[in-house]
């Protein structure tokens, strides 16, 4: 993950082609789904409704086209 200053976007690089990134709150509420068609995905720190997300921890789940999966945590600080 790379935060692009001034913290308006989170770039997720190094993904396989056609991967999918799902972002959730720590309570499990879906926030956003991102497509990584070119091996990268960019999260503008907005939810699926276009609202800015609050500061806090968010869970991410990456699923590659071949079915491989990876999970982790990212912090958003405003």
N, C-alpha and C positions, 0 to 999 in steps of 0.2 A: 504494500500500500504506500502511496505517495500522496501527501497532502499538498495541494497546489495553493500557494499563498495568494490572497489572504484568506485561507481556510474556507473557500466557497465550494470546493470540490474535492472529492477523494478519488484518486485514480488507482485502479486495481490492474496491475500489469502482470505479464508472464503467464497468462491463462492460455489454455488450448483453444483453438478455433471453435466457435459455436458453443462456448461454455455459458452457463447461466449463474448469476449471483443473486441470491435472495437475502434480504436484510430484515432482521426482526428486532424488536425490543427484547430486553432481558426477561420480560414477562411472557414472551412468545407471540406478541402481536406482530403480524406482517407489516412491514414498512414499505418495502419497494422490491421489485424484481428488475435486474439489469441484464441485458444481453451483452455478451462479449464476442461478437461475431468476428472481430479481427484480432482476438487474443488479448484484448484489454476492455475494461468497463470503467465508466466514470459515473460517480454518484454525486449529484449536485446538492447533497444533504437535504433533500426534500423527500417527503413521503409520497405515496401513490396519488394523493390528492393535490400535490403541488405545494403543500405547506412545509415550511422549514422545520426540521426536526430539532428537538431540544437537546441541550447538553446531556451527555450520559453515555452509558455503554450500550453497544449494539452488537448483536450476534450476526455473523455472516455464514452462509452456506453456499459453497461453490459446487456445481455439478458439471463435469465435463461431458462432451458429446459421447465419449466412450463409457460413461457411467461412473467414472471415478469421482469421489467426493472429498471435500475438505471443509472444515469448520474452523471458526475462530471468533475473536472478539476485537472490536475496534472502539475507541473512545472518541466522542465528539465533544470538544470544549469550545464554547463560544465566548 
